[in-house]
Amino acid sequence: MVIGDTASLAELLERYDAEHDLLRDLVIAEEDRARFTASKSSGEYRWFRSPNVICIEKARRLRRRR
């Protein structure tokens, strides 16, 4: 993936989510994790159903790529 310096964080997140559609189908959303499993996140792929919540680790990783 080539990311230009002019890409906003919102654009970077949109591209990232498009590339990881399959993981979103396979991994339970963070909001539902406590309801369906007793395991905590171990640092792998995480996502949130709420559009106004983003994973801070993902945002930091994307900003470093720029």
C-alpha positions as CSV (number, residue, x, y, z in Angstrom):
1,M,0.0,0.0,0.0
2,V,1.4,3.4,-1.0
3,I,0.3,6.2,1.3
4,G,0.8,9.8,0.3
5,D,1.7,12.5,2.9
6,T,-1.6,14.2,2.2
7,A,-3.8,11.3,3.4
8,S,-5.8,12.1,6.5
9,L,-6.1,9.7,9.4
10,A,-9.7,9.0,8.4
11,E,-8.6,8.0,4.9
12,L,-5.8,5.8,6.3
13,L,-8.3,4.1,8.6
14,E,-10.8,3.6,5.7
15,R,-8.1,1.9,3.6
16,Y,-6.9,-0.2,6.5
17,D,-10.4,-1.4,7.2
18,A,-11.1,-2.2,3.5
19,E,-7.9,-4.4,3.5
20,H,-9.0,-6.2,6.6
21,D,-12.6,-7.0,5.8
22,L,-12.1,-10.8,6.3
23,L,-10.6,-10.2,9.8
24,R,-13.7,-8.2,10.8
25,D,-15.8,-11.2,9.9
26,L,-13.7,-13.6,11.9
27,V,-12.8,-11.6,15.0
28,I,-15.4,-10.5,17.6
29,A,-15.8,-6.8,18.1
30,E,-14.3,-5.3,21.3
31,E,-17.7,-4.2,22.5
32,D,-18.9,-7.9,22.3
33,R,-15.7,-9.6,23.6
34,A,-16.7,-9.6,27.3
35,R,-20.2,-10.8,26.5
36,F,-19.1,-13.8,24.4
37,T,-15.7,-14.8,25.8
38,A,-13.7,-14.5,29.0
39,S,-10.5,-14.0,27.1
40,K,-8.9,-10.5,26.9
41,S,-7.3,-9.1,23.8
42,S,-3.8,-10.3,23.4
43,G,-2.6,-7.6,21.1
44,E,-3.8,-9.0,17.8
45,Y,-6.2,-7.5,15.4
46,R,-9.0,-5.5,17.2
47,W,-11.9,-3.6,15.8
48,F,-14.9,-1.7,17.2
49,R,-18.4,-1.6,15.8
50,S,-18.9,2.0,16.9
51,P,-17.8,4.3,14.0
52,N,-16.6,7.0,16.4
53,V,-14.1,4.6,18.3
54,I,-10.8,3.6,16.8
55,C,-8.0,1.4,18.1
56,I,-5.3,3.8,19.3
57,E,-2.6,1.2,18.4
58,K,-3.9,1.1,14.8
59,A,-3.9,4.8,14.5
60,R,-0.4,5.1,15.7
61,R,0.8,2.4,13.4
62,L,-0.8,4.0,10.4
63,R,0.7,7.4,11.2
64,R,4.2,5.9,11.5
65,R,3.8,4.4,8.0
66,R,3.3,7.9,6.5
